Amino acid sequence: MFSKEEALRIKKEFWTNFAETYPRKWLLYDTKIKDFSFKFYVDNKKAQVLIDIESRDDEKRKIYYEKIESLKTILLEEYLPEAIFERNFYLDNGYINSRIWVELTGISLNNKATWETIFEFFYENMDAFERFFYEYQDYISDLEINT
């Protein structure tokens, strides 16, 4: 078990090493769609690359999710065959998001021996998510075009 300070140091070192290994600007929150973002997540059991649709307006959240869901076959066949779709993803704080993600298990943020595997997983999957998004961005972002 690590102290809080040691855990923070390891986390900072992890993200610094990732940025140095794959020095590029990721799309993340710069989607031009309010409450629609790409995220990296890692803990001591799993790593994830995900799209979070976090709108508190349930109708908007539903529309954005359904737009991506309508492209599910393309996303799975051409970009991310392991993607998981969840219309109502319950967060620990009680909020509901819609989420599409891929996951890698058997790794640990605290185990430096798994960092390279995590970095490769992050790079390959976020790159695929971004390519998918850029290809279908106009359709996804336009609320006037229904699914």
N, C-alpha and C positions, 0 to 999 in steps of 0.2 A: 504494500500500500504506500502511495506517495503522499507527501504533505501537499497542502493546497498550493503552496509556492512552487514546489517541484512539478506538480501536475500542470500548472500554468506555463512553466519554463519548457516542459516537453511539448505542450501544445503549440507554443510560439515557435519552437525549433522545427516542429513538423511543418507548419504552414510556411515558414521561411524557406525550408528545404524544398518544399513543393514548388514555390514560386521561383526558386533558382533553377530547379530541374526543368520546369515547363514555364519559361518566362513569356507569357502572353496575356493579353487583356481578355478576360472572359466576359461574356454577355451579362450574366447574373441578374442584377436588378435593372439593367438598362434596356428593357424590352420595349419601352414606350407604351406599355400596357399597365395601368395602375393595378397594383396588388397581384401581379403575375411575374414570377421570378424563377430563376434557376439557382440551385443551391448545391453545395458540397456538404456532406455530413460524415463525420467519423467519430467513433467512440472505441471502447475496448472490446467490442464484439462484431461490429459491422461498419462498412463504409457505404454511403449512398450518394448517388447523383440524382437530383430530382427537379421536377417542375412543381412549384406550389402556386395554387390559385387561391389567394387569401382574401378575396373580396368579402366584406361584411354584407354586401348586397347579394342575397342568395340567388336572385335572378341572374345577375351578371356572372357570378361564379358558375352557375349552372350552364349558361350559354358558352362561356369559354371552355369549360370541361367538355361539353358535348361537341364542340368544334374539334377539339383534339381527339375525342373518342370517335368522331366520324372519320378521322384519318388513322385510326388504330391499325388497320391492316397494313398501311404504308409504313407507319412507324415501326411495327414489329417485323415486317418483311425486309425493309430496306435500311433501317437504322439501328434499332435496339430490340432484338428478338426476345430479350428477357424482361422487357418493361412490364411493370405492374400498374394497373389503373385502379384508383379508388376515388369514387365520386364524393363520399363523405368520410374524410380522414379525421378522426377525433384527436385533437392535441391535448397534452397534459393540462393545459389551462382551461379546457372546456370548449374552446372554439372549434369550429369545423372548417377545414380546408378541403379542396379537391387536390389530389396529388397523383402524379405519374412519376415512377422512379424505377431505378435499377439498384441492385444491392449485391454487395460482396461480403461474405461471412468468413470466419476463420482468420481474422486479422485483429490487430490491436494497435491503437494509437500509442500505447506505452511500449510496444515491442518494435524497436527500430529495424529489426530484421524483416518486418512486413511492410515497411514504408514504401519501398520500391514497387511492390505489388499494388499498394493503395494508389500511389502516384500514377501508375499506368492505367489502373481502373478509372481513376478520376479523369485523366486526359482523354482516353478513348471514348468514354461514355458522355462526358460533357461536350466533346467535339461533335459526337453524333447527334446529341440533343440540339446543339446550336445549328448544325447543318439542316436538320429537320425544321427547326423554327424559321430560319432564314428562307427556306424554300416555300413555306406556307404562312409566313408572317402576315401578309395582306389579308388572307382569308381569316386567320385566327383573330386578328385585331379588329376587324370590321364587324361591329355589333349589328349592323344593318343586314348583313348576309347571315341568314339563319341556316342551321344544319338540315 
